[in-house]
Amino acid sequence: MRIVFMGTPEFAVPSLEALLRSDDHVVGVVSQPDRPKGRGQQLVAPPVKLVAERAGIPVLQPLKIRTPEFLQALSSWQPDLIAVAAYGRILHTPILSLPPKGCVNVHGSLLPKYRGAAPVQWAIINGESETGITTMLMDEGMDTGAILLQERLKIMSDDTTGTLAPRLAEMGGRLLVETIAHLKAGTLTPQKQDDGQATMAPLLKKEDGLIDWTMSADSLTNRVRGLSPWPGAYTFWGEERWNVWRVVPSKSAVTDKPGTIVAVDKQSILVATGEGLLDLQEIQTANSKRMPVSQFLTGHKVTAGMQLGLQDV
């Protein structure tokens, strides 16, 4: 089949690479525009574009997809099927109805759970023990299309979004190729989603990383894991911002106000939460690298009784 692939970030790369190894023909790729990045704000191409260019595949990067010009360009590729993985925009009917075999999406959750832009992050934040990949026939809703195939994956206790997402992405590539093979053979029956079981996974913002010390130690541990590597969990020690990268929960009884540092030794900083203690193990401050607390404490005089979470004005 003639396939157009739509995707943008690193998560989508294994799906494109799996298609390139398959028997079908990727005739074009659509990705988000290059974006400025870093202090120099240099334009950086999305990972999917780089893979496509290395493979000699034409790439479109429209600022807007609801235009006659984009639809005409897409139509000129004459796709039998459009495959989508983390493209970043909702497709409307003229695009969805263009390919005879429809549009197939690779989504990083077990739908209908975690519809939305950040399914991997929210599965970890909410303490799920498993997640997976769903392929579905797309409609105009937010991840509401009929399910084609699903595969489950265990979430390890030390997984972060940074470690879980690549495993899901590889699974997504395999499942996409398998899905397309079944569609060509006519051996798949799309299953309508149960909307009553749906949960949402909205896009995360930088401010979502601010640690709320009234939460339990277990919940904060999951949140730190889910927010790594972006946007990252953080708190304040006076005016200094601490990015918190690794923590260990403790169910010890707590009488101190949430956010209070209750103990400090060479290896750890123990902080009171709404329920239990949180052992901070890896911290980063402005203009520094991530470092274990043992190293961090050599340059910071942190003592019991100090309060985290308050930014002095």
Secondary structure as GFF3:
##gff-version 3
##sequence-region A 1 313
A	DSSP	beta_strand	2	7	.	.	.	ID=ss1
A	DSSP	three_ten_helix	10	12	.	.	.	ID=ss2
A	DSSP	alpha_helix	13	21	.	.	.	ID=ss3
A	DSSP	beta_strand	25	30	.	.	.	ID=ss4
A	DSSP	beta_strand	35	37	.	.	.	ID=ss5
A	DSSP	beta_strand	42	44	.	.	.	ID=ss6
A	DSSP	alpha_helix	47	54	.	.	.	ID=ss7
A	DSSP	beta_strand	59	60	.	.	.	ID=ss8
A	DSSP	alpha_helix	68	76	.	.	.	ID=ss9
A	DSSP	beta_strand	81	85	.	.	.	ID=ss10
A	DSSP	alpha_helix	93	96	.	.	.	ID=ss11
A	DSSP	beta_strand	103	107	.	.	.	ID=ss12
A	DSSP	alpha_helix	119	125	.	.	.	ID=ss13
A	DSSP	beta_strand	130	137	.	.	.	ID=ss14
A	DSSP	beta_strand	147	154	.	.	.	ID=ss15
A	DSSP	alpha_helix	161	185	.	.	.	ID=ss16
A	DSSP	three_ten_helix	195	197	.	.	.	ID=ss17
A	DSSP	three_ten_helix	206	209	.	.	.	ID=ss18
A	DSSP	alpha_helix	217	226	.	.	.	ID=ss19
A	DSSP	beta_strand	233	237	.	.	.	ID=ss20
A	DSSP	beta_strand	240	250	.	.	.	ID=ss21
A	DSSP	beta_strand	261	264	.	.	.	ID=ss22
A	DSSP	beta_strand	269	272	.	.	.	ID=ss23
A	DSSP	beta_strand	277	284	.	.	.	ID=ss24
A	DSSP	beta_strand	291	292	.	.	.	ID=ss25
A	DSSP	alpha_helix	293	296	.	.	.	ID=ss26
###
